[in-house]
Structure formats: structure tokens, C-alpha cells
Amino acid sequence: MPFILVAVLIDVIAIGLMIPVLPALVGSFTASPSEQALAYGAVSFAFGVASFLGAPVLGALSDRFGRRPVLLLGFGALTLGFFATAAATALWVLVAARFFSGAMQANAAVAQAYVADITPAGEQRARRFGLLGAMLGIGYTLGPVLGGLLGSVNLQLPFVVAGVLALLNTAYGVFVLPESLPRERREPFRWARANPVGAFRALRALPGVGPLVWVIGLTGLAQFTLHMSWVLHNTYKFGWGPKENGWSLFAVGVAMAVVQGGLMKRMLRRFTPQQLATVGLLSSMLAYLGWGLATVPWVMFVVIALNLFGFTAIIAVQSLVSGAADEREQGRTMGAVASLNSLMGVAAPVIAAALLGLVAELPQGDMRIGLPFFFCALLQGTAAVVALRHFQRQRGLPAAAHPHPAPHR
């Protein structure tokens, strides 16, 4: 666990560096706020399409050849992608760099498969997924703040620093990171199950998963729309720059790290993953509404602090999916989840750009600028209803009909 946690932490810090400055970098190649929103959507769309196609393939490759080489491939691709972004002199270069990074980067999914390799299914796996989530929180705490500070000096500087961090992570993986998947537990690579359609079918067929695929999709679409909208929403509504947006993302990262790294273990002692998923989805729905309705900046931070349960939902759902999968197919399963999220990442930039384009010219403080967040609240509320109905049906099944987690050998 320490090896993979360090690798994920460095990876996420590098990614977090670019979050508050990428919209501004895109804006340097555009002439108006509306054009900036559309161009930012195109850049994000390229990453989402490539990741949608690549994630299940990389996940299946990790089942065949091991987690370590696929992680190293992802770290190396991030390095090249960041340096290409820093050197970009035109919008098409940004699009190409993000497409390349998306196609080769499935680090989060492979890291989850790595944890599943070394952890029995059940509460312990959910806790360890929570630790991975905490690394995401810490990374998104440190990365955006540093990115905002560096971006206030030079827009390209955060991408150079991110490229150096990704390069260091590649070296760390080569010399330190051990392999987690023994040769006797590896699964032959099959294109029929590695393509996105085949991966989705296998994911939906897992015992006890079914409608949770819709929950993952709806939640992913809401989260990606939030990510695509956060910086520009705050810029349009409050006049924030990279520094202010960096601090707001710092607050999100702190809350995520506290919940998933510290409180998750205690929560799992009192609540089942099903309960945490349901309550977390409802909490996130209310948070989206709160952010959308905010007309003064401090409200954004209050809502972040109140949305603690919201950070448990995705961890709980992913632990249920991982527990339903065979130990030989964790890479393909988590790759399918990543691919589904990437598909939502394809749709989200288009939706976010359209919604932001409708409100980009409104005066600062106008509540209607929160339109993207109102859309997210609708998605999250629907996901909560689907999850609640699914869990109620599962409780109504006879004991013998409940799925049992795959054995850990």
C-alpha cells in the first residue's frame, strides 16, 4: 500500500497543478468568454474520448502483463503530455496533447486494481479504496493551490512543474514500485472484452451490480460537469482568478482527504457501503444546489464543509463493484468503470460548454450562472433514487440469492 499510495499521490499532484490554469491557458488562444468556454470544452472532449477508448484496453492489459508496466506507461504519457501542453503555441496543440494523455492514462483504474490484488473484498477493501481517495484529496489539495500560485506568475509554468513531477513518478515506478499481480493470477487479453462495449456488458453482468452502472454513469457525468464548470463558473460569478480558484479547490481537497483518509474507516463501522452510497449521493445533490444558488464567494466554502458525506459515495459504489468481480479481472473491471466515467467525460464538456455559454455574459453575482450546477443536482438526485431502489431490491432477495464476493487467494 505505501508504494502505490505514493505513486498515486505524485500522479494526482501533477494533474492538480493544471486544473486552475488550463481554462486560462485555453483563453489565451480565444477572443471572448463564450469562445473560451467552447474551446475549453473541445480540449476536455478530446481527453474524454481518448480515455473512453483506452481505459478498458489498458485495464485488460494490466490483467495480462501486470499492473506495474501499465502504470509506468501512464506516468510516461503524462510526462510527455504536460511538456507538450507547456510548449503549445496553438489551440490544436492543446487538443492533441490532451488526446494523447487521455489515450495512455488509466492510472486511477489500474491503481484500484492494484489495491484489489493485495486486499480481500469487503470492508477492508473499501477502507483501502478510501485511502486511495485520500491521496486524490491530498493531491487535489496541494496541486491546485500550487498551480494557482505558479499560474499567477506564468501560465505555462504549472505544466512544466507537472511534467517534472510526472517524470519523477516514472523513475519512482521503475526503481521502487513492485508488481502486485502474480503470474498465476493473470488473465489472457481478449479484444472482445477489452473494447468499451464488451467491458460495459461484462460490468453490468456482475452479480449485484446491474443498476449501479447507471449510478456510476450519472454520478460521473455530474462530477465531470462540475469539474468543467467550476473554474469558469467562479470566474463569471465572482470574478475569481487562478489564485482564488486554486484555494477553493484546496478546500475541496482537504475535505476529500479528511473524509476518505480518516473518517471513512469510522463511517464503515457504523454504516454499510450501501448506506454510505445513498446518503453520499443525496448530500452531493444538495451541495450542487448550494453552489448553484450561491451569490457570494464564502457560500462556496460553507457548502464544501457541509458536504462531507458526499465524498463517500463513489468510494462505496466502487468497492461494491470491485467486490463483485473475479480477482483475475480486476483490471478490466476497474478499467470498464474508468471507461464509463470517461464516456461521461466526453459528454460533460459539451454540456458544460453549452450551459456556460448561455450564462457567460450575465453580470457577476447573477444566480443564473449556477445553471451547470443545477443540472448536476438533477443528475445526482436521479442517481440517488436508482441506487436506493437497487439496494432495497437487494435486501428483499433471499439470502442464497445475494452475490458473494470473489475469493481472495
C-alpha positions, 0 to 999 in steps of 0.5 A, a space after each residue: 500500500 505505501 508504494 502505490 499510495 505514493 505513486 498515486 499521490 505524485 500522479 494526482 499532484 501533477 494533474 492538480 497543478 493544471 486544473 486552475 490554469 488550463 481554462 486560462 491557458 485555453 483563453 489565451 488562444 480565444 477572443 471572448 468568454 463564450 469562445 473560451 468556454 467552447 474551446 475549453 470544452 473541445 480540449 476536455 472532449 478530446 481527453 474524454 474520448 481518448 480515455 473512453 477508448 483506452 481505459 478498458 484496453 489498458 485495464 485488460 492489459 494490466 490483467 495480462 502483463 501486470 499492473 506495474 508496466 501499465 502504470 509506468 506507461 501512464 506516468 510516461 504519457 503524462 510526462 510527455 503530455 504536460 511538456 507538450 501542453 507547456 510548449 503549445 503555441 496553438 489551440 490544436 496543440 492543446 487538443 492533441 496533447 490532451 488526446 494523447 494523455 487521455 489515450 495512455 492514462 488509466 492510472 486511477 483504474 489500474 491503481 484500484 486494481 492494484 489495491 484489489 490484488 493485495 486486499 480481500 473484498 469487503 470492508 477492508 477493501 473499501 477502507 483501502 479504496 478510501 485511502 486511495 481517495 485520500 491521496 486524490 484529496 491530498 493531491 487535489 489539495 496541494 496541486 491546485 493551490 500550487 498551480 494557482 500560485 505558479 499560474 499567477 506568475 506564468 501560465 505555462 509554468 504549472 505544466 512544466 512543474 507537472 511534467 517534472 513531477 510526472 517524470 519523477 513518478 516514472 523513475 519512482 515506478 521503475 526503481 521502487 514500485 513492485 508488481 502486485 499481480 502474480 503470474 498465476 493470477 493473470 488473465 489472457 487479453 481478449 479484444 472482445 472484452 477489452 473494447 468499451 462495449 464488451 467491458 460495459 456488458 461484462 460490468 453490468 453482468 456482475 452479480 449485484 451490480 446491474 443498476 449501479 452502472 447507471 449510478 456510476 454513469 450519472 454520478 460521473 457525468 455530474 462530477 465531470 460537469 462540475 469539474 468543467 464548470 467550476 473554474 469558469 463558473 467562479 470566474 463569471 460569478 465572482 470574478 475569481 482568478 487562478 489564485 482564488 480558484 486554486 484555494 477553493 479547490 484546496 478546500 475541496 481537497 482537504 475535505 476529500 482527504 479528511 473524509 476518505 483518509 480518516 473518517 471513512 474507516 469510522 463511517 464503515 463501522 457504523 454504516 454499510 457501503 450501501 448506506 454510505 452510497 445513498 446518503 453520499 449521493 443525496 448530500 452531493 445533490 444538495 451541495 450542487 444546489 448550494 453552489 448553484 444558488 450561491 451569490 457570494 464567494 464564502 457560500 462556496 466554502 460553507 457548502 464544501 464543509 457541509 458536504 462531507 458525506 458526499 465524498 463517500 459515495 463513489 468510494 462505496 459504489 466502487 468497492 461494491 463493484 470491485 467486490 463483485 468481480 473475479 480477482 483475475 479481472 480486476 483490471 478490466 473491471 476497474 478499467 470498464 468503470 474508468 471507461 464509463 466515467 470517461 464516456 461521461 467525460 466526453 459528454 460533460 464538456 459539451 454540456 458544460 460548454 453549452 450551459 456556460 455559454 448561455 450564462 457567460 455574459 450575465 453580470 457577476 453575482 447573477 444566480 443564473 450562472 449556477 445553471 451547470 450546477 443545477 443540472 448536476 443536482 438533477 443528475 445526482 438526485 436521479 442517481 440517488 433514487 436508482 441506487 436506493 431502489 437497487 439496494 432495497 431490491 437487494 435486501 428483499 432477495 433471499 439470502 442464497 440469492 445475494 452475490 458473494 464476493 470473489 475469493 481472495 487467494 
